[in-house]
Amino acid sequence: MDAVHDVGRWADAVTRAYATDAKPPLTQDLVRQVHATLLEALKSAAGQGPLDNVVDRLNAALDSFEVELGAVAGPRIASLDETAGSVVMEHRSEAGQPLRAFGGQ
């Protein structure tokens, strides 16, 4: 996760994966905001350890985005496969039920 190219590639991949399952669906403006938020988190994490640390930073950035907006709920990163360049997302849950936008369970 050292190169600027990797930062942009991961920001693109995570943004696409998040936007696919976010509820309600994201507008293009919100997709750009998510991308910018993730890009900033990746830039601050560049060169600071394994991908596990990066996943934590990216998930925290998604948390902040959702809290600030107060109207969107989406999945979180379960893992990043550096070799394949793929992102695996998972839905968060409470009491075995997926979280929903606009006020919880």
C-alpha positions as CSV (number, residue, x, y, z in Angstrom):
1,M,0.0,0.0,0.0
2,D,3.0,2.3,-0.7
3,A,2.4,3.6,-4.1
4,V,0.0,6.4,-5.1
5,H,-1.4,4.1,-7.8
6,D,-2.3,1.5,-5.2
7,V,-4.1,4.1,-3.0
8,G,-6.2,5.2,-6.0
9,R,-6.9,1.6,-7.0
10,W,-8.0,0.6,-3.5
11,A,-10.2,3.8,-3.1
12,D,-11.9,3.0,-6.4
13,A,-12.5,-0.7,-5.6
14,V,-13.8,0.0,-2.1
15,T,-16.0,2.8,-3.2
16,R,-17.6,0.6,-5.9
17,A,-18.1,-2.3,-3.4
18,Y,-19.6,0.0,-0.8
19,A,-21.9,1.9,-3.2
20,T,-23.2,-1.4,-4.6
21,D,-24.8,-2.3,-1.3
22,A,-25.4,1.0,0.5
23,K,-29.0,1.8,1.5
24,P,-30.5,4.0,0.2
25,P,-28.7,4.0,-3.1
26,L,-26.0,6.6,-3.3
27,T,-26.2,9.6,-5.6
28,Q,-23.2,10.4,-7.7
29,D,-22.3,13.2,-5.4
30,L,-22.3,10.8,-2.4
31,V,-20.2,8.3,-4.3
32,R,-17.6,11.1,-4.9
33,Q,-17.8,11.9,-1.2
34,V,-17.2,8.3,-0.2
35,H,-14.3,8.1,-2.6
36,A,-12.7,11.3,-1.2
37,T,-13.1,10.0,2.3
38,L,-11.5,6.7,1.5
39,L,-8.7,8.3,-0.5
40,E,-7.8,10.5,2.5
41,A,-7.9,7.5,4.8
42,L,-5.6,5.5,2.5
43,K,-3.2,8.4,2.0
44,S,-2.8,8.7,5.8
45,A,-2.3,4.9,6.1
46,A,0.2,4.6,3.2
47,G,3.3,2.8,4.4
48,Q,2.0,2.2,7.9
49,G,1.8,-1.6,8.0
50,P,-0.2,-4.5,6.8
51,L,-3.5,-4.4,5.0
52,D,-5.3,-5.4,8.2
53,N,-4.5,-1.9,9.6
54,V,-5.7,-0.4,6.3
55,V,-9.0,-2.2,6.6
56,D,-9.5,-0.8,10.1
57,R,-8.8,2.7,8.9
58,L,-11.1,2.4,5.9
59,N,-13.9,0.9,8.0
60,A,-13.5,3.8,10.4
61,A,-13.7,6.2,7.5
62,L,-16.9,4.6,6.3
63,D,-18.3,4.9,9.9
64,S,-17.5,8.6,10.0
65,F,-19.0,9.2,6.6
66,E,-22.3,7.5,7.7
67,V,-22.4,9.3,11.0
68,E,-21.8,12.6,9.4
69,L,-24.4,12.0,6.8
70,G,-26.9,10.4,9.1
71,A,-28.9,8.8,6.3
72,V,-26.9,5.9,4.8
73,A,-26.0,2.5,6.0
74,G,-23.6,0.2,4.0
75,P,-21.4,-2.8,4.3
76,R,-17.9,-2.8,5.8
77,I,-14.7,-4.3,4.4
78,A,-14.1,-7.9,5.5
79,S,-10.9,-8.3,3.6
80,L,-8.7,-6.9,0.9
81,D,-6.9,-9.3,-1.4
82,E,-3.7,-7.5,-2.5
83,T,-2.8,-10.1,-5.1
84,A,-6.2,-10.2,-6.8
85,G,-6.9,-6.5,-6.1
86,S,-10.4,-7.5,-4.8
87,V,-12.5,-6.3,-1.9
88,V,-14.8,-8.5,0.2
89,M,-17.5,-6.6,2.0
90,E,-19.8,-7.8,4.8
91,H,-23.0,-6.4,6.2
92,R,-22.8,-5.3,9.8
93,S,-25.5,-6.6,12.0
94,E,-27.0,-6.3,15.5
95,A,-28.9,-9.2,17.0
96,G,-28.5,-11.1,13.7
97,Q,-30.3,-8.5,11.7
98,P,-28.7,-6.3,9.1
99,L,-28.5,-2.6,10.0
100,R,-30.8,-0.3,8.2
101,A,-30.5,3.3,7.2
102,F,-32.7,5.8,8.9
103,G,-32.8,4.6,12.5
104,G,-31.6,1.1,13.1
105,Q,-33.4,-2.1,13.6
